[in-house]
Amino acid sequence: MNDYKLYLIDLDGTVYRGDETIASGVNFVHRLQQKGKDYLFLTNNTTRTLEMVVEKLAKHGIVTDTDHVYTPSMATATYILNKHPHDKKIGVYIIGEIGLKSELLSQHPEFELNEENPEYVIVGMDTDLTYHKVRVATRAIRNGATFIGTNADLNLPLGDELIPGNGSQCEFIAAATGQRPFYIGKPEPIIVDMALNLTGHTSEETLIVGDNYNTDIRAGFNSDVDQMLTLTGVTTKEDINGKRQPTILVNNLDEYKI
């Protein structure tokens, strides 16, 4: 087994399930901390600020800080800023919640809201999505704005229910515009590559850990990072029969020895 230097850890379904703590996931993080291993919580959730993520983790028994959290909101900001290194202002129209808006508008003064003629339309999970928001986004994309989706999750688990995710919102807008979004979050390699750049680790010394084959594990495939699938969330062993197998498969993270 590789002596991994960096662990990229999913949250929902890995460390907790909604308000329910997944003890094996929490124990796993505690072992990493005790061993002094580098780790980064790599989530597709853009609805929370970094501080809100840290606060939620504390409620599940994990003490950490914002330096150990990386989201598609952060990766989206970096992606756009890399394309406009000298621009003082970049017009954006945002569909999303506080996590996405705070990261773009509070952390990066280069971005400014523009409903009339934005350069980018950025769509993240928005439980208050309205027809007006979709209409503004559609108009802007038809007028030439670049369409970015923070992640492509079609559904999200909420208790025993699967609710529409950001990918479903983006499909609505894609159907209205005829334009496909450029996705940032897992399983796209861009968010993993940015996480590696942030930490200074290579793909060969990194393990991505998660419960969702279609996001976490495929992110590892797409970025040449080893993967560990834990069967504590959405993916079952039957779901991956006949598919490419993850590097490591565990029933829960207590089975993994660091």
Phi, psi and chi 1 to 4 in degrees:
 res  aa     phi    psi   chi1   chi2   chi3   chi4
   1 MET       -  135.9 -173.7  175.4  -67.2      -
   2 ASN   -63.7  148.6  -76.0    4.0      -      -
   3 ASP   -92.0   83.6 -178.7   20.9      -      -
   4 TYR   -68.5  142.2  -62.7  106.4      -      -
   5 LYS   -95.9  -25.5  -54.8  -60.7 -176.7 -174.5
   6 LEU  -134.8  135.4  173.0   67.2      -      -
   7 TYR  -117.2  121.3  -66.5   79.2      -      -
   8 LEU   -98.7  112.6  -59.9  176.5      -      -
   9 ILE  -113.8  124.8  -51.3  166.6      -      -
  10 ASP   -71.2  163.7  178.4   55.9      -      -
  11 LEU  -108.4  -72.8  -70.3  175.4      -      -
  12 ASP   -69.6  120.3 -153.7  -21.0      -      -
  13 GLY    96.6  -10.9      -      -      -      -
  14 THR  -115.8  -49.6  -57.2      -      -      -
  15 VAL  -104.6  -34.6  173.2      -      -      -
  16 TYR  -147.0  166.5   51.6   73.6      -      -
  17 ARG  -130.3   92.1 -169.2 -177.4  -60.5  104.1
  18 GLY    66.5 -118.7      -      -      -      -
  19 ASP   -93.1   -2.6  -67.6  -31.6      -      -
  20 GLU   -91.1  129.8  175.7 -170.0   -8.5      -
  21 THR   -78.7  134.2  -60.6      -      -      -
  22 ILE   -96.5  101.9  -60.7  175.9      -      -
  23 ALA   -58.2  -40.3      -      -      -      -
  24 SER   -64.0  -35.0   60.5      -      -      -
  25 GLY   -69.1  -42.4      -      -      -      -
  26 VAL   -64.2  -43.8  173.3      -      -      -
  27 ASN   -59.9  -39.9  -66.5  -22.2      -      -
  28 PHE   -60.3  -46.6  169.7   73.0      -      -
  29 VAL   -64.3  -40.4  175.9      -      -      -
  30 HIS   -60.1  -39.8  -71.9  166.9      -      -
  31 ARG   -66.2  -39.8  -64.8 -160.4  -56.2  -84.2
  32 LEU   -60.9  -44.0  -68.6  178.9      -      -
  33 GLN   -64.7  -41.4  -67.5  173.3  -32.2      -
  34 GLN   -65.8  -33.5  -69.4  163.9    3.0      -
  35 LYS   -83.6   -6.6  -65.4  -79.9 -171.9  177.9
  36 GLY    73.4   25.5      -      -      -      -
  37 LYS   -79.4  145.9  -65.3  -72.0 -173.1  178.7
  38 ASP   -78.8  137.6 -157.0   -1.5      -      -
  39 TYR  -146.5  157.0   66.9   91.5      -      -
  40 LEU  -145.2  126.0 -164.0   62.9      -      -
  41 PHE   -76.7  116.4  -67.1  110.8      -      -
  42 LEU  -111.5   98.6 -170.9   68.4      -      -
  43 THR  -112.4  152.6  175.3      -      -      -
  44 ASN   -90.2   -3.1  -95.4    1.0      -      -
  45 ASN   -77.9  122.2 -169.2  -38.2      -      -
  46 THR  -109.9    7.5   61.3      -      -      -
  47 THR   -81.8  -19.6   64.1      -      -      -
  48 ARG  -108.9  148.2  -59.5 -174.3 -179.1   99.4
  49 THR   -72.9  166.9   64.9      -      -      -
  50 LEU   -60.3  -40.2  -59.8 -176.4      -      -
  51 GLU   -63.5  -36.5  -67.6   76.7   13.2      -
  52 MET   -68.4  -36.6  -69.1  166.5   68.2      -
  53 VAL   -64.0  -46.2  174.5      -      -      -
  54 VAL   -61.2  -41.0  168.6      -      -      -
  55 GLU   -64.4  -40.9 -178.5  179.3  -14.0      -
  56 LYS   -65.7  -41.3 -179.1  170.5  176.4   59.7
  57 LEU   -61.7  -38.4  -76.0  166.1      -      -
  58 ALA   -61.1  -35.7      -      -      -      -
  59 LYS   -67.0  -22.1  -67.7  178.0 -180.0  177.8
  60 HIS   -98.9    7.5  -66.9  -78.8      -      -
  61 GLY    95.1   15.4      -      -      -      -
  62 ILE  -115.3  119.7  -66.1  174.1      -      -
  63 VAL   -97.3  117.6  177.5      -      -      -
  64 THR  -149.8 -168.7 -170.8      -      -      -
  65 ASP  -140.4  175.8   54.8   41.2      -      -
  66 THR   -67.6  -20.0   56.6      -      -      -
  67 ASP   -67.9  -13.6  -70.6  -20.7      -      -
  68 HIS  -105.4   18.7  -73.0   90.3      -      -
  69 VAL  -126.4  135.2 -178.8      -      -      -
  70 TYR  -137.3  132.0 -162.0   68.4      -      -
  71 THR  -128.4  163.7   71.3      -      -      -
  72 PRO   -62.1  -24.9  -24.5   35.1      -      -
  73 SER   -61.0  -45.3  -56.7      -      -      -
  74 MET   -67.5  -43.0  -58.2  165.4   71.9      -
  75 ALA   -65.9  -36.3      -      -      -      -
  76 THR   -63.7  -45.7  -62.8      -      -      -
  77 ALA   -59.4  -45.9      -      -      -      -
  78 THR   -63.3  -42.6  -61.0      -      -      -
  79 TYR   -58.9  -47.4  171.6   77.3      -      -
  80 ILE   -69.7  -43.8  -64.3  174.6      -      -
  81 LEU   -63.2  -33.2  -68.9  173.0      -      -
  82 ASN   -64.8  -27.1  -75.1  -15.1      -      -
  83 LYS   -85.1  -15.2  -71.3 -173.1  169.3  -65.2
  84 HIS  -133.3   62.0  -58.6  -92.7      -      -
  85 PRO   -65.1  -21.0   23.7  -34.1      -      -
  86 HIS  -117.6    6.3  -55.0  -61.5      -      -
  87 ASP   -78.1  134.5  -72.4   16.6      -      -
  88 LYS   -78.7  -36.5  -67.8 -176.6  177.8  179.4
  89 LYS  -137.1  137.2  -70.3  -64.7 -179.6 -178.8
  90 ILE  -126.0  118.6  -54.9  167.4      -      -
  91 GLY   -77.4  128.8      -      -      -      -
  92 VAL  -133.9  146.6  -65.8      -      -      -
  93 TYR  -115.0  126.9 -179.5   66.9      -      -
  94 ILE  -116.9  126.5  -57.3  170.0      -      -
  95 ILE  -105.3  121.1  -68.1  177.1      -      -
  96 GLY   165.4 -174.7      -      -      -      -
  97 GLU  -112.7 -167.7  -61.2 -172.7   15.5      -
  98 ILE   -60.1  -35.6 -173.9  172.1      -      -
  99 GLY   -61.6  -45.2      -      -      -      -
 100 LEU   -71.5  -47.5 -179.5   59.0      -      -
 101 LYS   -65.6  -39.9  -68.2  178.4  177.9  177.7
 102 SER   -64.5  -43.8  173.6      -      -      -
 103 GLU   -63.0  -45.2  177.5   63.1   30.4      -
 104 LEU   -75.4  -44.8  -69.4  173.8      -      -
 105 LEU   -94.5  -28.4  -58.4  176.3      -      -
 106 SER   -93.0  -36.7  -61.2      -      -      -
 107 GLN   -86.8  -21.8  -58.6  -60.4  -40.3      -
 108 HIS  -132.1   98.2  -59.6  -76.3      -      -
 109 PRO   -67.2   -8.9   22.1  -33.2      -      -
 110 GLU   -66.4  -24.6  -62.6   90.7  -20.9      -
 111 PHE   -89.6  139.3  -64.3  111.6      -      -
 112 GLU  -137.8  143.3   64.0  177.7    3.0      -
 113 LEU   -68.7  136.8  -76.1  177.4      -      -
 114 ASN  -149.9  108.9 -176.0  -26.2      -      -
 115 GLU   -86.1  -20.0  -72.4 -163.9   12.5      -
 116 GLU   -86.7  -46.9  -60.9  -55.5  -41.3      -
 117 ASN  -148.5   61.9 -169.7   31.5      -      -
 118 PRO   -74.5  155.0   30.5  -36.7      -      -
 119 GLU   -80.1  -27.5  -65.7  178.3   67.5      -
 120 TYR  -135.3  139.2  -66.2   87.8      -      -
 121 VAL  -108.8  120.4  170.1      -      -      -
 122 ILE  -115.4  122.0  -56.9  164.3      -      -
 123 VAL  -116.4  118.5 -178.7      -      -      -
 124 GLY  -122.0  172.2      -      -      -      -
 125 MET   -55.2  130.0 -177.1   65.0 -174.5      -
 126 ASP  -142.5  105.0 -170.7  -18.2      -      -
 127 THR   -76.7   -5.7   54.7      -      -      -
 128 ASP  -111.0   33.6  -71.0  -40.6      -      -
 129 LEU   -61.2  134.6 -176.2   67.5      -      -
 130 THR  -125.7  163.6   63.7      -      -      -
 131 TYR   -61.8  -36.8 -172.6   86.0      -      -
 132 HIS   -60.5  -43.8  172.4   74.4      -      -
 133 LYS   -61.8  -43.3  -66.8  177.2 -177.0  179.4
 134 VAL   -64.8  -39.4  172.9      -      -      -
 135 ARG   -63.4  -44.4 -179.9 -178.8  177.4 -176.5
 136 VAL   -63.3  -44.2  172.2      -      -      -
 137 ALA   -62.6  -43.7      -      -      -      -
 138 THR   -60.8  -45.7  -62.1      -      -      -
 139 ARG   -60.3  -45.2 -177.7 -165.5  -50.7  122.5
 140 ALA   -65.0  -41.6      -      -      -      -
 141 ILE   -67.1  -41.5  -66.3  166.8      -      -
 142 ARG   -62.9  -26.6  -75.6 -172.0  171.8  -83.8
 143 ASN   -88.4    3.3  -73.0  -21.1      -      -
 144 GLY   115.2   -1.7      -      -      -      -
 145 ALA   -66.4  144.4      -      -      -      -
 146 THR   -74.9  131.8  -60.5      -      -      -
 147 PHE   -98.5  113.9 -179.4   12.9      -      -
 148 ILE  -117.6  129.9  -67.0  179.6      -      -
 149 GLY  -106.9  131.4      -      -      -      -
 150 THR   -67.1  -32.7   58.2      -      -      -
 151 ASN  -162.1  161.7   65.1  -71.7      -      -
 152 ALA  -106.8   15.8      -      -      -      -
 153 ASP   -61.2  115.9  -59.2   45.1      -      -
 154 LEU   -72.5  -32.0  -67.9  173.8      -      -
 155 ASN  -136.5  156.8  -63.2  101.1      -      -
 156 LEU  -129.4  138.9  -60.7  172.9      -      -
 157 PRO   -75.7  133.3   26.1  -31.4      -      -
 158 LEU  -138.0   99.8 -177.4   64.4      -      -
 159 GLY    62.8 -125.9      -      -      -      -
 160 ASP   -93.2    8.4  -64.2  -29.5      -      -
 161 GLU  -112.5  147.6 -178.4 -176.0    1.5      -
 162 LEU  -103.8  117.1  -78.2  177.0      -      -
 163 ILE  -103.0  159.2   64.4  172.6      -      -
 164 PRO   -59.8  135.3  -23.2   33.7      -      -
 165 GLY  -104.7 -172.6      -      -      -      -
 166 ASN   -65.0  -31.6 -173.7   55.0      -      -
 167 GLY   -61.0  -34.6      -      -      -      -
 168 SER   -68.1  -39.8  -63.8      -      -      -
 169 GLN   -61.3  -44.9  -64.4 -179.7  160.2      -
 170 CYS   -64.9  -34.9  -71.7      -      -      -
 171 GLU   -64.0  -36.8  -73.7  -62.8  -34.2      -
 172 PHE   -57.9  -50.0 -174.5  176.8      -      -
 173 ILE   -70.5  -36.5  -63.5  168.6      -      -
 174 ALA   -63.4  -39.8      -      -      -      -
 175 ALA   -65.0  -35.5      -      -      -      -
 176 ALA   -76.8  -25.7      -      -      -      -
 177 THR  -106.5  -21.9   60.9      -      -      -
 178 GLY    75.8   12.0      -      -      -      -
 179 GLN  -116.2  133.6  -63.6  -67.6  -37.8      -
 180 ARG   -85.2  142.5  -59.3  -61.4  -54.4  168.6
 181 PRO   -76.7  155.4   27.9  -33.9      -      -
 182 PHE   -92.0  116.0  177.8   78.9      -      -
 183 TYR   -92.0  144.6  -76.1  116.7      -      -
 184 ILE  -105.8  -43.4  -61.7  -71.5      -      -
 185 GLY   -76.4  178.0      -      -      -      -
 186 LYS   -55.0  138.0  -61.4  176.5  -69.1 -174.3
 187 PRO   -93.3   13.5   36.9  -38.4      -      -
 188 GLU   -66.8  143.8  -57.6  -56.0  -39.0      -
 189 PRO   -71.1  -19.8   24.7  -33.4      -      -
 190 ILE   -60.3  -40.5 -176.5  170.4      -      -
 191 ILE   -70.9  -34.4 -168.7  170.6      -      -
 192 VAL   -68.9  -44.3  177.9      -      -      -
 193 ASP   -59.4  -40.7  -67.1  -17.1      -      -
 194 MET   -68.4  -36.4  -72.2 -176.5  174.7      -
 195 ALA   -64.3  -39.4      -      -      -      -
 196 LEU   -66.0  -43.2  -65.2  179.2      -      -
 197 ASN   -60.7  -38.6  -71.0  -22.8      -      -
 198 LEU   -65.2  -39.2 -178.2   68.6      -      -
 199 THR   -91.5  -18.7   60.1      -      -      -
 200 GLY    82.0   12.5      -      -      -      -
 201 HIS   -97.4  160.3  -70.1  -74.2      -      -
 202 THR   -96.2  164.2   65.9      -      -      -
 203 SER   -64.1  -32.1   57.4      -      -      -
 204 GLU   -68.4  -24.2  -68.1   79.4   11.2      -
 205 GLU  -106.7   19.7   57.9 -169.0   16.6      -
 206 THR  -120.3  145.3  -58.9      -      -      -
 207 LEU  -125.8  127.7 -178.3   69.0      -      -
 208 ILE   -97.2  132.9 -170.6  165.3      -      -
 209 VAL  -121.9  126.9 -178.2      -      -      -
 210 GLY  -170.0  175.0      -      -      -      -
 211 ASP  -105.4   -7.9   69.6  -65.3      -      -
 212 ASN  -112.6  113.2 -170.0  -40.9      -      -
 213 TYR   -61.1  -40.9 -177.8   90.5      -      -
 214 ASN   -73.7  -22.4  -71.3  -34.1      -      -
 215 THR  -109.5  -64.7   55.2      -      -      -
 216 ASP   -63.9  -53.0  -53.0  -47.9      -      -
 217 ILE   -70.7  -41.9  -55.7  -50.9      -      -
 218 ARG   -65.8  -29.7  -75.9 -179.1   54.0 -144.4
 219 ALA   -61.6  -39.4      -      -      -      -
 220 GLY   -65.2  -45.9      -      -      -      -
 221 PHE   -55.0  -47.6  -64.8  156.6      -      -
 222 ASN   -70.8  -20.3  -67.8  -22.4      -      -
 223 SER  -115.8   10.2   52.1      -      -      -
 224 ASP    58.6   39.0  -66.0  -37.9      -      -
 225 VAL  -112.0  135.9  167.9      -      -      -
 226 ASP   -60.7  154.3  -76.6   -3.6      -      -
 227 GLN  -129.6  147.6  -32.7   84.1   39.1      -
 228 MET  -127.4  119.3  176.9  159.9   62.2      -
 229 LEU   -97.8  122.6  176.2   64.5      -      -
 230 THR  -103.4  135.1  173.4      -      -      -
 231 LEU   -90.0   43.5  -58.3  176.6      -      -
 232 THR  -106.7    3.8   52.1      -      -      -
 233 GLY  -130.6 -125.0      -      -      -      -
 234 VAL   -82.9  -28.8  -61.2      -      -      -
 235 THR   -92.7  133.3  -60.3      -      -      -
 236 THR  -104.7  167.0   67.6      -      -      -
 237 LYS   -62.9  -34.6 -168.2  175.1  -67.2 -174.3
 238 GLU   -67.1  -30.3  -68.9   71.5   27.1      -
 239 ASP   -62.5  -26.8  -69.7  -25.4      -      -
 240 ILE  -107.1   10.5   61.7  172.1      -      -
 241 ASN   -60.6  128.5  -76.1  -19.1      -      -
 242 GLY    81.2   -1.2      -      -      -      -
 243 LYS  -101.9  167.0  -64.0 -178.8  179.5  178.9
 244 ARG   -57.8  131.9  180.0  179.2  174.1 -178.8
 245 GLN   -90.2  146.4  -64.8  -63.5  -64.7      -
 246 PRO   -67.7  162.1   25.4  -33.8      -      -
 247 THR   -58.3  -42.8  -49.9      -      -      -
 248 ILE  -133.3  135.1  -55.8  168.4      -      -
 249 LEU  -124.1  125.1  176.6   64.5      -      -
 250 VAL  -131.8  150.5  -66.5      -      -      -
 251 ASN   -69.0  -38.0  -69.5  -55.3      -      -
 252 ASN  -155.0  167.9   62.6   69.0      -      -
 253 LEU   -76.7   -7.1  -68.7  173.8      -      -
 254 ASP   -65.6  -21.5  -76.1  -22.5      -      -
 255 GLU   -77.1  -14.7  -62.7  179.3   -2.2      -
 256 TYR   -91.1  125.6 -179.3   76.6      -      -
 257 LYS  -100.7  124.9  -54.0  -54.6  177.5 -174.8
 258 ILE   -93.8      -  -60.2  167.6      -      -
